Amino acid sequence: MPSAGEPSGSSSATVPATDDGSGLFGGHTGGLGVPPGLQGAGDYSQLPKHHLTVTMSTAGVLGTVAWIIPTSVENHEGTAVVRGGTWSLSTTVYGNPDYAVVFAQQGRVDQPVTCTITVDGRVTERRSTKGAYSAMWCEG
């Protein structure tokens, strides 16, 4: 079981941020862009502190998950290759929404991937993919 602030899964690596999201998944997400308001900059540590948890799950195998959490000191952005059906990341965030955006893409098997984001124990986003090879941004 990973400790707080560490994503679960078989491995993870940090990727450089780009304004359009093209650096995520080796460039495969460039056409999707990054939702507005998530670039983040400046000193936010004096803002209100919140506990954020992102959970991704599927009946199949997740594969690669990518995230951007602008006000997280320990998990600002990255990707994880997940060989199982669930992945989660918990971290501390600061300020007001939006706190995180996570990208998922479904494989060739039609098993929905579901993303849930909670902030201070309250669900702020729940979304699922629909259909083989579908993709989504989960933001909350």
C-alpha positions as YAML, in Angstrom:
chain: A
units: angstrom
residues:
- id: 1
  name: MET
  ca: [0.00, 0.00, 0.00]
- id: 2
  name: PRO
  ca: [1.56, 3.34, -0.98]
- id: 3
  name: SER
  ca: [2.02, 6.02, 1.62]
- id: 4
  name: ALA
  ca: [0.16, 9.31, 1.44]
- id: 5
  name: GLY
  ca: [1.32, 11.36, -1.51]
- id: 6
  name: GLU
  ca: [2.56, 8.37, -3.54]
- id: 7
  name: PRO
  ca: [0.45, 7.06, -6.41]
- id: 8
  name: SER
  ca: [-0.24, 3.35, -6.46]
- id: 9
  name: GLY
  ca: [0.58, 1.26, -9.50]
- id: 10
  name: SER
  ca: [3.59, -0.58, -10.82]
- id: 11
  name: SER
  ca: [5.66, 2.46, -11.78]
- id: 12
  name: SER
  ca: [5.43, 6.18, -12.25]
- id: 13
  name: ALA
  ca: [7.48, 8.90, -13.87]
- id: 14
  name: THR
  ca: [7.19, 12.65, -13.97]
- id: 15
  name: VAL
  ca: [6.82, 14.30, -17.36]
- id: 16
  name: PRO
  ca: [7.47, 17.94, -18.24]
- id: 17
  name: ALA
  ca: [4.41, 20.19, -18.29]
- id: 18
  name: THR
  ca: [3.29, 21.84, -21.48]
- id: 19
  name: ASP
  ca: [0.53, 24.36, -22.01]
- id: 20
  name: ASP
  ca: [-1.40, 22.07, -24.36]
- id: 21
  name: GLY
  ca: [-0.98, 18.72, -22.62]
- id: 22
  name: SER
  ca: [1.11, 17.36, -25.52]
- id: 23
  name: GLY
  ca: [3.86, 16.09, -23.20]
- id: 24
  name: LEU
  ca: [1.55, 13.61, -21.50]
- id: 25
  name: PHE
  ca: [1.60, 10.00, -22.80]
- id: 26
  name: GLY
  ca: [4.46, 10.77, -25.16]
- id: 27
  name: GLY
  ca: [2.39, 13.27, -27.14]
- id: 28
  name: HIS
  ca: [-0.75, 11.16, -27.59]
- id: 29
  name: THR
  ca: [-2.97, 13.69, -25.77]
- id: 30
  name: GLY
  ca: [-1.88, 16.84, -27.64]
- id: 31
  name: GLY
  ca: [-5.22, 17.29, -29.41]
- id: 32
  name: LEU
  ca: [-7.17, 17.28, -26.13]
- id: 33
  name: GLY
  ca: [-5.44, 20.28, -24.57]
- id: 34
  name: VAL
  ca: [-5.45, 21.09, -20.86]
- id: 35
  name: PRO
  ca: [-8.68, 22.41, -19.34]
- id: 36
  name: PRO
  ca: [-8.55, 26.15, -18.54]
- id: 37
  name: GLY
  ca: [-7.52, 27.32, -15.10]
- id: 38
  name: LEU
  ca: [-5.17, 24.44, -14.32]
- id: 39
  name: GLN
  ca: [-1.73, 25.83, -15.19]
- id: 40
  name: GLY
  ca: [-1.12, 27.30, -11.72]
- id: 41
  name: ALA
  ca: [1.76, 29.56, -10.70]
- id: 42
  name: GLY
  ca: [3.00, 31.62, -7.77]
- id: 43
  name: ASP
  ca: [3.08, 31.06, -4.01]
- id: 44
  name: TYR
  ca: [-0.05, 29.27, -2.85]
- id: 45
  name: SER
  ca: [1.17, 27.81, 0.46]
- id: 46
  name: GLN
  ca: [-0.57, 30.56, 2.46]
- id: 47
  name: LEU
  ca: [-3.96, 29.64, 0.96]
- id: 48
  name: PRO
  ca: [-6.41, 27.24, 2.68]
- id: 49
  name: LYS
  ca: [-5.15, 23.64, 2.75]
- id: 50
  name: HIS
  ca: [-7.30, 20.70, 1.50]
- id: 51
  name: HIS
  ca: [-6.91, 16.91, 1.23]
- id: 52
  name: LEU
  ca: [-7.44, 15.63, -2.34]
- id: 53
  name: THR
  ca: [-7.81, 12.00, -3.45]
- id: 54
  name: VAL
  ca: [-8.08, 10.82, -7.05]
- id: 55
  name: THR
  ca: [-9.25, 7.24, -7.71]
- id: 56
  name: MET
  ca: [-9.36, 5.53, -11.11]
- id: 57
  name: SER
  ca: [-10.96, 2.10, -11.52]
- id: 58
  name: THR
  ca: [-12.08, -0.37, -14.18]
- id: 59
  name: ALA
  ca: [-13.07, -4.02, -14.45]
- id: 60
  name: GLY
  ca: [-10.14, -4.45, -16.87]
- id: 61
  name: VAL
  ca: [-6.59, -3.05, -16.73]
- id: 62
  name: LEU
  ca: [-6.07, 0.70, -16.46]
- id: 63
  name: GLY
  ca: [-2.77, 1.14, -18.30]
- id: 64
  name: THR
  ca: [-1.41, 4.70, -18.20]
- id: 65
  name: VAL
  ca: [-2.90, 7.48, -16.06]
- id: 66
  name: ALA
  ca: [-1.70, 11.11, -16.28]
- id: 67
  name: TRP
  ca: [-2.39, 13.95, -13.85]
- id: 68
  name: ILE
  ca: [-1.81, 17.65, -13.23]
- id: 69
  name: ILE
  ca: [-2.33, 19.00, -9.70]
- id: 70
  name: PRO
  ca: [-1.00, 22.58, -9.82]
- id: 71
  name: THR
  ca: [-1.04, 23.35, -6.09]
- id: 72
  name: SER
  ca: [0.33, 20.01, -4.85]
- id: 73
  name: VAL
  ca: [3.92, 20.30, -3.68]
- id: 74
  name: GLU
  ca: [4.66, 16.56, -3.75]
- id: 75
  name: ASN
  ca: [2.54, 15.43, -6.75]
- id: 76
  name: HIS
  ca: [2.37, 18.40, -9.12]
- id: 77
  name: GLU
  ca: [2.14, 16.29, -12.29]
- id: 78
  name: GLY
  ca: [3.08, 12.90, -13.64]
- id: 79
  name: THR
  ca: [2.10, 9.63, -15.21]
- id: 80
  name: ALA
  ca: [1.74, 6.12, -13.82]
- id: 81
  name: VAL
  ca: [1.60, 2.78, -15.64]
- id: 82
  name: VAL
  ca: [-1.02, 0.73, -13.82]
- id: 83
  name: ARG
  ca: [-1.14, -3.02, -14.40]
- id: 84
  name: GLY
  ca: [-4.25, -3.52, -12.27]
- id: 85
  name: GLY
  ca: [-7.82, -2.27, -12.19]
- id: 86
  name: THR
  ca: [-7.45, 0.52, -9.60]
- id: 87
  name: TRP
  ca: [-5.13, 3.46, -8.94]
- id: 88
  name: SER
  ca: [-5.30, 6.28, -6.43]
- id: 89
  name: LEU
  ca: [-3.30, 9.30, -5.41]
- id: 90
  name: SER
  ca: [-3.75, 11.38, -2.26]
- id: 91
  name: THR
  ca: [-2.09, 14.74, -1.72]
- id: 92
  name: THR
  ca: [-2.45, 18.13, -0.06]
- id: 93
  name: VAL
  ca: [-3.69, 21.00, -2.26]
- id: 94
  name: TYR
  ca: [-4.09, 24.70, -1.57]
- id: 95
  name: GLY
  ca: [-6.58, 27.44, -2.47]
- id: 96
  name: ASN
  ca: [-9.85, 27.07, -4.33]
- id: 97
  name: PRO
  ca: [-11.00, 24.73, -7.14]
- id: 98
  name: ASP
  ca: [-10.01, 23.47, -9.62]
- id: 99
  name: TYR
  ca: [-7.45, 21.34, -7.81]
- id: 100
  name: ALA
  ca: [-6.68, 18.50, -10.22]
- id: 101
  name: VAL
  ca: [-7.16, 17.14, -13.70]
- id: 102
  name: VAL
  ca: [-6.60, 13.47, -14.57]
- id: 103
  name: PHE
  ca: [-6.55, 11.86, -18.01]
- id: 104
  name: ALA
  ca: [-7.68, 8.32, -18.81]
- id: 105
  name: GLN
  ca: [-8.17, 6.46, -22.05]
- id: 106
  name: GLN
  ca: [-10.05, 3.22, -22.42]
- id: 107
  name: GLY
  ca: [-8.44, 0.32, -24.27]
- id: 108
  name: ARG
  ca: [-9.94, -1.87, -26.97]
- id: 109
  name: VAL
  ca: [-12.11, -3.78, -24.48]
- id: 110
  name: ASP
  ca: [-15.34, -1.95, -23.68]
- id: 111
  name: GLN
  ca: [-14.89, -1.73, -19.88]
- id: 112
  name: PRO
  ca: [-15.58, 1.81, -18.58]
- id: 113
  name: VAL
  ca: [-12.85, 3.59, -16.64]
- id: 114
  name: THR
  ca: [-14.30, 5.58, -13.74]
- id: 115
  name: CYS
  ca: [-12.57, 8.57, -12.14]
- id: 116
  name: THR
  ca: [-13.58, 9.96, -8.75]
- id: 117
  name: ILE
  ca: [-12.04, 13.08, -7.18]
- id: 118
  name: THR
  ca: [-12.72, 13.92, -3.54]
- id: 119
  name: VAL
  ca: [-11.71, 17.09, -1.71]
- id: 120
  name: ASP
  ca: [-11.85, 16.96, 2.08]
- id: 121
  name: GLY
  ca: [-13.94, 13.78, 1.82]
- id: 122
  name: ARG
  ca: [-16.56, 15.31, -0.53]
- id: 123
  name: VAL
  ca: [-16.89, 14.01, -4.11]
- id: 124
  name: THR
  ca: [-16.24, 16.92, -6.49]
- id: 125
  name: GLU
  ca: [-16.12, 14.90, -9.74]
- id: 126
  name: ARG
  ca: [-17.20, 11.46, -10.92]
- id: 127
  name: ARG
  ca: [-16.91, 10.60, -14.58]
- id: 128
  name: SER
  ca: [-16.56, 7.46, -16.76]
- id: 129
  name: THR
  ca: [-15.41, 6.62, -20.27]
- id: 130
  name: LYS
  ca: [-17.93, 5.17, -22.73]
- id: 131
  name: GLY
  ca: [-16.90, 2.72, -25.42]
- id: 132
  name: ALA
  ca: [-13.67, 1.19, -26.65]
- id: 133
  name: TYR
  ca: [-10.75, 3.63, -27.01]
- id: 134
  name: SER
  ca: [-12.73, 6.51, -25.46]
- id: 135
  name: ALA
  ca: [-10.82, 9.17, -23.49]
- id: 136
  name: MET
  ca: [-11.75, 11.66, -20.78]
- id: 137
  name: TRP
  ca: [-10.46, 14.44, -18.56]
- id: 138
  name: CYS
  ca: [-11.64, 14.22, -14.97]
- id: 139
  name: GLU
  ca: [-11.43, 17.61, -13.22]
- id: 140
  name: GLY
  ca: [-12.34, 18.57, -9.68]
...
